[in-house]
């Protein structure tokens, strides 16, 4: 199997696991992914599998269409391509469909996504500065950043100084997230907690490093996921 897959965040909801505990979960539409290229040591110097998934764009450009045509995938709109390293590629063929059944309940995964963009934000929102005094004649310094460096020595502002600026829209990875349930028939993966990004955002799910939970009882998968998205991650 590959070490990861490409999916899309559907939203958040609550599930009861086999022990009767309620868990807040994120629903990920994970796959199907299609093998679009296979890397081999003889030709490329390493072993990896390139997977294709329907991304945000509604059509492929000509270079992508030619690349997918070689794998027999030219009839599908697959605009998100990503490689995943693997030790053995003998079990993969071009055009093969990969589903989420490999991520079993009770195992841990790592989820990578782009966080929500917040635009240009001040120091209070971006870095949790406390702001200036509210009294003693202060009228316009309530959310000011304060000093950004000393005068003569060093006479400059250090690199990395926390200031106002663009907030969010960065790649973030959440490690060791528990898989609560999966539904390979509908390509759905239910993982505990929140993941970065908005509903509909592209996410990458990789195999986690923690050992699986012994005796974990999977949660019952709901018939519909219409409630997913009522609450979502703050990032």
C-alpha positions, 0 to 999 in steps of 0.5 A: 500500500502507499503511505498516503492518499489525497482527499477533500475535507467535508466538514465535522460532526459527532459520532459515538464509538463502540464504547459509547463515548461521543467523539467530534470527528472530521469527515474526509472524502478520501479518494478514490485516488488513481495511480498516474505514475510509478517511480522505480530505482532503475529509471528515477533513483527511488521508489514512489507512486504518484496519485491523482485526485480531482482537485479544485479546478474543473478541467485539466490543462494540456500537459496534465491531460497528456500525462494522464493519457499515458496512464489511461486516465484521460477521461477523468478530471484529475487536477491534483497530483502528488507522489508518495514514497513506498518501499515496493511498487510491484503491487501497483499498476497505472490507472489502478484505483486506491481506496481508503480501506487501508486506514482502519479504525484504531490506527493513527494518521497524519493530516496535512492541509492549508489553513484558512486565510485570515488576510492582513491581521494585527499583532493582537489577533496574529500573535495574541499581543495584550495591547496597550493600556486602556486608561491614563490618557491612552486613546489610540494605543489599545491594539498597538504592537509597541516597540519593535527594537532598541535604538542605537544598539543594534539600531535595527529590527531583528529578523523574525520580529513578530508584527502585523502581517498576512495570517493563515493560508499556510501548510500545516500538519496534524500528527497522530490523529485517530481514525474513528471509522471508515466507509470505503464504499463511499470513500469516507474517513472519519478522524478524531478532532479537527484538521486545518482548512475550510470545507472542501479544502484538499488534504493529504492523509499519511500513515501515522507513527503511533501504534494502533489502539488495541481492541478499538471498536469502530464507530457506527457510520451514519447513513448520510453526512448532511450534518457534517460541516455544522462546526469546523476547525478554526484554522 
